[in-house]
């Protein structure tokens, strides 16, 4: 399942995939895979992404009902 909330949060901070990847210490391809739903990130990576984007885990990674 695509993570459109992550993509929107990244765009609202005016960050490219590479920019976010640099902030959290992963490759651009990893961010792309998370956004596309092709990669299930570790909790550590989820937390790093949330901190970089000033969001909570619920904001970005909790399934919507």
N, C-alpha and C positions, 0 to 999 in steps of 0.2 A: 504494500500500500504506500503510495506516495506521501511524503511528509510535506504538504503544502504550507503548514504552519511554520516549519523551520525555514523554508524558502522565503516566506513572507517576512519573517522576523529578521532574516539576514538582509533582505532587500531594504527593510525599513531602517537598518543601520548603515545603509549604503556600502555594504561589504560584498565583494565578489566571493565566489567559492574559494578562490585562492587566498583572499584576505582572511576569511574565517579559518581556513585550514592552517594558515600561518599562526593565527592567534592560539589555536588549540593543539598545534603540534602534530598534524596529520597531513596527508597528501590531499590535493584538490580532488582526486578521484574518490577518496574516502567520503568527502563531503557530498560529492555528486551521488555516490551510491546510497548514502543515508537519505538524501532528499528523494531519490527515485524509489526508495523502499527495497533496494537490492541488498542492503547491508544492515544488520541489526547491531548497533553500536554498543560497546560496553557501558556500564553505568558510569565509569570514570570519564569516558568520552562524552556521554550525555551531560554530565555535570559541567564539564569544561565548556561545552557548547552553550549551555544555559547561562553560565557566568559571562561568557563573551558577549552574549546577546541580551543580557539583563532580563532573562526570562526564568520561569520555574520549570521543573520537570513536567509538571501538569500542563503548563502552557504549550510545550513543544512535543512531548512524547506520550502523554496519557491518551489512550483512545477516546475519541468522542463518542457519546452515546446516541 
